Amino acid sequence: MTDHASSIGLGSNLAPNNVRLGNDLHMPITWSESALDLSSRVRVRFVGPLETGAPVVVLHDAGAESVDAPAWDMVAEHRPICQVMLPGVEGSTDVPDGADITWMTGLLADVLVTLGAPPTTVVGTSLGGWFALETALAHPALVQRLVLLDTAGLHSPPGYLFGLFADGQGQGGHDELLGPTMRNHRVPDHPAAIAPYLADLTAAALHSWSPHLPDPSLLTRARQLTTPTTILWGADDALIPVAHGRALAEVLPNATLEVVTDAGHLLAVDAPALVAARILGRPVPSGRHAT
């Protein structure tokens, strides 16, 4: 596996650690893991060589449950791709006291510039979608296109954090809120996985708790954004209902909305082939999960 640190011109900022992930229909995809030492340390996972074109940049959800979604391997078969691990998630910096959306968008802008990516396609799931949208509003020259998957930021759904943190009835609520594929999801039962899991949930709380969500000004400010935007929403998303996707599509001047049947809050898990196809601008391949 080629060391991509030199190929993307980041020098000592990156220390690649290769991780091979399976792809059920094609050759396995090899992801490189690296760290960007900017104003805050940010871990990235990528498939390159990135100098062949601006990578698709992916921002995950609050609990990082979409990180290993099969959609990203499908995109990586055709384009360079880089997943940014948000602050608080294992390998990235902790969320500092007083961090707000301005701090986050500034950090993400630094990441895009350091990767040599702009302008590029930025994809965000849930909380990552909110951060992607805010980054495009604050730094429009860095974002060529947005793909927003069940985007957060417009409201704070009742019981969300309760469902994330509690067990028993709360676990069931968590599964139902996230949608179809997460109903088999459970808290890790082996010690090595517990610490990263708790770290992800702690980050979810720090990012999601008031005053971070909701932002009543977001729909008004979104009217200013001319970046081409594809909005995808799971029809069965009980965490952030599709009405919020419709409201966002109505105010964005250059946006389309597609509601995906038989899918919940984590579209990259529930409908990976469709998500990959919409990111790449290709037809949904036959024999893969399409809706």
N, C-alpha and C positions, 0 to 999 in steps of 0.2 A: 504494500500500500504506500503510495506516494505521500511524503510529508507535505501537506498543503500550506504550512506556515509560510514558506518562502514564496509559493506560487501566488498567494494573495497579498504579498507585500507587507505583512504585519510583523515580520521579524520575531523578536523575543516576546511580543505580546501573546503569542500562541505557543502552547505546548501540547501538540496533538496526542491523543490517546484513542486508538482505533477500537471501535465496537462494531461487531458484525450482527446485523439484525436479519431475521428471516423475511422472505417475501414468498407467499404461498404459490404464486403462479410463475415467477420469473427467477432469475439468478438472485442470490442474496445481495442485499445492499450493505455496503460498508460505510458506517458513519464515523467521522473523526470528532473527538471531543477536545475542546480547547478552552482556554481562559483569556479573556480580554481584560487587561489591567488598565482601566480608564479611571475616571474619578471614583468609580466603584468597580469591584471585580464582577465580571459577568461571564458565566459559562455559556458556550455555544456548542452546538452539535451540527455538523455539516457534511454534505456530500459535494465534492468538487470534481475536477479542478474549477475553482470559482472564477478564474480569469477568462473562462470560455463565455461568460455572460453574467449579467447581474443576477445574483441568486434570488430565489423566492425566499423572503424572510418570514418566519412563522413565530407567532406569539401565542403561548398556551393559555389555558384557562387557569382560574385561581388555585385549584387543587392539583394542577399539573397532571390531570387524568387523561388529557389528550396527547401527551408527549409521544407515546408509543403507538399512536393511531396508524393503521395501515395506509391511510391516505398519503402520508409524507413519503413513504417508500415508493408509492406509485408516481408521485411528482418527481422524485429523485431519479427515476428511470429516464427522464427526458430533460430535466433542467437542474443546474446546481441549486441547492436548497440549504438554508441555514436556520436552525431553531435557536431562538434566544431564550435562555432559561432566566425567568424573571427574578428580580431580587427577592431573597428569602428562600428560594428553592435551593436544594443542595448543590454546592459548587459555586453559587453566586453570592454576592454580598448580602448581608442582612438588610432588612428595610430600616433605614435610619429614622430616628425620632423626628417628627415634623415633616416627613416626606409627603409630598402632595403630587397632583397630576403634573404640575410644571416641572418638578424634579424628575418624574418618570419620563416625560416626553423629552426632556433634555438629555437624559441618559440614553434613551433609545435613539435619538438623533446622533449622539456620539458613536453608538454601535454601528449605525448605518454608514456613517462616514468612514469609520475605521475599517469596516469590511470592504470599503471601496464599492459598496452596493448601489448608491443612489444614482439616478432614480430607479426604483424597482417596485415589484409587487410585494405588498405586505399583507399577510394573512393573519387574522386574529380570531381565536375562539373565546367567546364569553368575555371574561375580564381582559384577555389579550385583544379582543376585538375593540373594546373601549379604548385601550391604550393605543392601538393602531389608528383608530379614528382621531383621537386627540393629537397624536404625532403628526398626522397628515394636516390637521388644522393649524398646528403650531409651526410646522416645517414643511410646507407643501412642495418645495423643490426637491425633497428627498424621496417622495412617494409618487410613483408613476400610476399605480393602480392599487385599490383596496379590495380585499375579499374578506367579508365580515360574516362570521358564523355564530348565530345566536348571541348577538352582542350584548354585553352588560353596559351599565352606566346610565340607563334611562330610569331605572327604578330599583328598589331594594326588595326582593321578593320575601314574603313572610316565611319564617321557618328555615331559610336557606342555611345559615350558619348552625342552627340547631341540628339540622339534618346532617351536616358535615361532621360535627364533633360528637354527637351522641351515639350510643349504641342502642340495641333493642328496638323500640318503636322508632327512634330517630334514624337508625340505619335504614329501616324500611322506607321512611320518608325520603331519605337521601336517594335511595334507588329509584323511587317513583318520580322524584323531581328531575333526575338526570335523564331518565328515559329508558328505552328498550334494552340496550346492550349492557347497561350498568346494573341490571337487577341481579346479576351474579357477582357483583363486586362486593368485597368484604375487606375489613381492616386486616392488614397482614398479621399472620399468626406465628411468625418466626422472628427472633430478636434482630437479625441483621436488617430487616426491612422496616422495623418500627420507627427508628429514628428519622430516616428520610421522609416517611409518611407523615409523622408529626410535624416535621419542619415545613412540609408543603402546606399542611392545614394551618399552621401558625401564620405562614405567609398569606394564605387566603384570608384569614381574619384581619391581618394588618392592612391588606389592600382593600378589603370589602367593607369593613366596618365604617360607620359614620365618623367623620364627614366625607369619606371617599365616595360612597355610593348613597343615594343617587346624586346626579348633578342636574338640577332643574334647568340650567342654562344650556345644556348640551343640544337639545333640539333646535333652539334658536340659533346657536352658533354654527350648527351643521349646515344651515342654509348658505353659508359662505363658501363651502367646499365644492370645488369643481372637479376634483379628482374622480376619474371613472371608478365606480364602486359596484361590486357584485355582492348582494346581500343574500345569504342562504339561511333558511330557518327550518328547524325540525317541526313538523306539524304537531308532534306529540310532546313538545317541550313544555313541561309543567313548571319549570323553574323560571324561565323568562318567556311568557306566551308570545305567540306569533304576532299579536296586536302591536307589540313593541317594534317588531321588524317592519310592519306596515307603516307605523308612525315615522320611523326613520327614513323609509323609502320615499315617503311623501315630501319630506323637507330637503332631502339631498337632491340637488339639481341634475346630477348625472349618475343616477343609480337605478339598478334593476333589483327586484326581489323575486326569489324563487322559494316556494314552500315545498319542503321535501316530505313526502308521505312515509309512514312507518319509520320515523326517525325522531329522536328526542333531542336533548340539549347538546350532546357531543356528536355533531354531525360527522366529523372526521373518523369516528368509530362506527357510527351507525350506517353511513352511506359513503364509504371511502372512495369508491370509484367515481361517483358523481362529483364529490368535492374535488378530487384530483383533476377530473376533466374540466371543471369550471375554472380552476386555477390556470390550467394549461391552455384553455381555449380549444379543447379537442372534444370529439364525440366520446360518450361513455363507452368503453370497450365492452364487447359482448362477453358474456360469461362472468362478468364482475357485477358486484352489488350496484344495481342502478334502481332509480325510483321513477 
